[in-house]
Amino acid sequence: MAKAKKSVHHRVKRYELNHTERVLLAIIGVFGFILFWRGLSSIMDSVPLLNNEMFLVLLGLVLMYTSGLLIKFRK
């Protein structure tokens, strides 16, 4: 089993990106993030409940609390 695994990994070559390819992928990633954020913003604007600032503050606090950003869990 270990020999077969080694031969499979030996055949797969690691592809390394040059500087131009890294910059191109970074630009594509940034545009993807911007388009995602714009779409999310448009969806949020269409929900009437999310136009209430107090509700947004409370919702944000609840999300941060439940995700553990506001509190530390003991080990």
N, C-alpha and C positions, 0 to 999 in steps of 0.2 A: 504493500500500500504506500509506504513512504517513498519507495523508488518511483512508482507511477506519479506520485504527487510532484516529486522533484523534476521529473522529465517534462511534465506539463508546465511547471513554472519556468523551466529552462527555455522552453520554446517561446514563451511570451516575452517580447522585448518591451522595455520601458521607454515610452515616448516622452522626450523632453522638449519643451517649447522654447523657441528662441525669443528674443526680446520683442520683436514685432508681433509675434503671435500672442504673447502675454498681454501686450498693450491692447491689441484688437479684442481679445476676450474680455479684458477689463472694461473696455468701452461698451461692448455688447451687454455685459452684466449690469453696468450702470444704467443704460437705457432700459433694460428689463425692469430694474428696480423702480425707475422713475415712472414707467408705464403702469406697473403694478400699483404704485402709490396713488397715481392719478385715478385709476379705476376704483380703488378702495375709497378714495375721497368722494368720488361721484356717487358711489353706492351709499356712503354715510350721509351725504347731503339729501338723498331721497327719502331717508327714514325720518319721519316727523319727531319721534321721541328723542333722536340724537341732536336736535336743535336746542335742547334745554341744557344750559351750561352746568347747572347744579347736578343734573342727572349724569352728565359726562364725568364730572369730578368724582362722584360717588362710584360710578362704574369703573373708573380708572383705579381708584383705591381698592376696590374689591378685587379687581384683576391682579393688581400688584401684591395684595395680601395673599391671595390664593396661590400665586405662582412662587411665592417665597421671596420676593424682592424686598418686602417691607419687614419681614421677620426672619430670624435665624432659627433653623431647626437644630435641636441638640442631637448629637450622635448617640 
